[in-house]
Amino acid sequence: MAEKETKAKVIDRYIVQADIEGFSYTMDYTERMPEFTSQGTSPTGLLLVSLSGCHLMTAVSYLNMKKIEFSQLTARVAGDFIDENREWRLDASVELVTDAILNEVQLAGLERFIHRHCKVSSILGKGNNINLNIKLV
């Protein structure tokens, strides 16, 4: 993977605009400025968005590689950011839901593939709890 670079600037107090690869993302921290209307998620919200996107894209890679068809693949990520002993950690649960027809071996393979190849999960997993559950519908 190529090195990435982002540039960010403060727009107004706790509102930040970050640009990467030609796209712009707005983050805010409205808890610090209740008089403002939220313009985007918080940095921790973007972390959860990244986690969900990485799990989904990695699952698509596995399903395509194994030539397993699907029409539904969604993710729900719930995260709790905990200040513990003056250090922050993340407890997150990732639920993937798919209509792919998978046997037990393929389901276990999908889970292993995601654990091995989802870079965001791998990076965030160190010192944090990220639990994956795959639900077949």
C-alpha positions as CSV (number, residue, x, y, z in Angstrom):
1,M,0.0,0.0,0.0
2,A,1.3,3.5,-0.9
3,E,1.9,6.1,1.8
4,K,-1.0,8.4,2.3
5,E,-1.1,12.0,3.3
6,T,-3.9,14.2,4.6
7,K,-4.1,17.9,5.2
8,A,-6.4,19.3,7.8
9,K,-7.4,22.8,9.1
10,V,-9.6,24.3,11.7
11,I,-12.6,26.0,10.1
12,D,-14.2,27.3,13.3
13,R,-13.2,26.3,16.8
14,Y,-14.0,22.5,16.9
15,I,-14.9,22.1,13.2
16,V,-12.1,20.6,11.2
17,Q,-11.9,20.0,7.5
18,A,-9.5,17.2,6.3
19,D,-8.6,16.5,2.7
20,I,-7.2,13.3,1.3
21,E,-7.0,11.9,-2.2
22,G,-9.2,14.6,-3.6
23,F,-12.0,14.2,-1.0
24,S,-12.9,16.5,1.8
25,Y,-14.3,15.4,5.2
26,T,-15.7,17.6,7.9
27,M,-15.5,16.6,11.6
28,D,-16.7,18.4,14.6
29,Y,-17.1,18.1,18.3
30,T,-20.4,19.6,19.0
31,E,-20.3,18.6,22.7
32,R,-17.9,21.5,23.1
33,M,-20.1,23.9,21.2
34,P,-23.8,23.1,21.7
35,E,-24.8,26.3,19.9
36,F,-23.5,24.9,16.6
37,T,-25.3,22.5,14.2
38,S,-23.2,19.4,13.6
39,Q,-21.4,19.5,10.3
40,G,-20.0,16.0,10.4
41,T,-19.1,13.2,12.7
42,S,-16.3,13.4,15.3
43,P,-12.8,11.9,14.8
44,T,-13.8,8.9,16.8
45,G,-16.9,8.5,14.6
46,L,-14.7,8.5,11.5
47,L,-12.6,5.8,13.1
48,L,-15.8,3.6,13.3
49,V,-16.7,4.5,9.7
50,S,-13.2,3.3,8.7
51,L,-13.6,0.1,10.7
52,S,-16.9,-0.7,9.0
53,G,-15.6,0.1,5.5
54,C,-12.5,-2.0,5.9
55,H,-14.5,-5.0,7.2
56,L,-16.9,-4.7,4.2
57,M,-14.3,-4.3,1.6
58,T,-12.2,-7.1,3.0
59,A,-15.3,-9.4,3.0
60,V,-16.0,-8.5,-0.6
61,S,-12.4,-9.5,-1.5
62,Y,-12.9,-12.9,0.1
63,L,-16.3,-13.5,-1.4
64,N,-15.0,-12.5,-4.9
65,M,-11.9,-14.6,-4.5
66,K,-14.0,-17.7,-3.6
67,K,-16.5,-16.8,-6.3
68,I,-19.4,-16.7,-3.7
69,E,-22.3,-14.6,-4.8
70,F,-24.1,-12.2,-2.6
71,S,-26.6,-9.3,-3.0
72,Q,-26.6,-8.1,0.6
73,L,-23.5,-7.2,2.7
74,T,-23.9,-4.7,5.5
75,A,-22.0,-3.7,8.6
76,R,-23.0,-2.4,12.0
77,V,-20.2,-1.2,14.2
78,A,-20.8,-0.1,17.8
79,G,-17.9,1.3,19.7
80,D,-17.2,2.5,23.2
81,F,-14.2,4.7,23.8
82,I,-13.1,4.2,27.4
83,D,-10.6,6.3,29.4
84,E,-8.9,3.7,31.5
85,N,-5.8,4.4,33.6
86,R,-5.2,7.6,31.7
87,E,-5.2,5.8,28.4
88,W,-7.9,5.5,25.8
89,R,-9.0,2.2,24.4
90,L,-11.8,1.0,22.1
91,D,-14.3,-1.7,22.8
92,A,-16.0,-2.4,19.4
93,S,-18.4,-4.9,18.0
94,V,-18.6,-5.4,14.3
95,E,-21.6,-7.2,12.9
96,L,-21.5,-8.2,9.2
97,V,-24.8,-9.4,7.7
98,T,-24.8,-11.1,4.3
99,D,-27.1,-13.3,2.2
100,A,-24.1,-15.2,0.8
101,I,-24.5,-18.9,1.2
102,L,-21.6,-20.1,3.2
103,N,-20.8,-23.4,4.8
104,E,-19.0,-23.6,8.2
105,V,-15.6,-23.9,6.6
106,Q,-16.2,-20.8,4.3
107,L,-17.7,-18.8,7.2
108,A,-14.6,-19.6,9.4
109,G,-12.4,-18.7,6.3
110,L,-14.2,-15.4,5.9
111,E,-13.6,-14.5,9.5
112,R,-9.9,-15.5,9.4
113,F,-9.5,-13.5,6.1
114,I,-11.0,-10.4,7.7
115,H,-8.8,-10.7,10.8
116,R,-5.7,-11.1,8.6
117,H,-6.4,-8.6,5.9
118,C,-8.5,-5.7,7.3
119,K,-5.7,-3.2,8.0
120,V,-7.8,-0.9,10.1
121,S,-9.0,-3.6,12.4
122,S,-5.4,-5.0,12.7
123,I,-4.0,-1.6,13.6
124,L,-6.9,-0.7,16.0
125,G,-6.8,-4.2,17.5
126,K,-3.6,-3.7,19.4
127,G,-4.6,-3.0,23.0
128,N,-8.3,-2.7,22.0
129,N,-11.2,-5.2,21.7
130,I,-12.7,-5.6,18.3
131,N,-15.2,-8.4,18.1
132,L,-16.5,-9.7,14.8
133,N,-19.8,-11.5,14.3
134,I,-21.0,-12.6,10.9
135,K,-24.7,-13.2,10.5
136,L,-26.1,-15.1,7.5
137,V,-29.6,-14.2,6.4
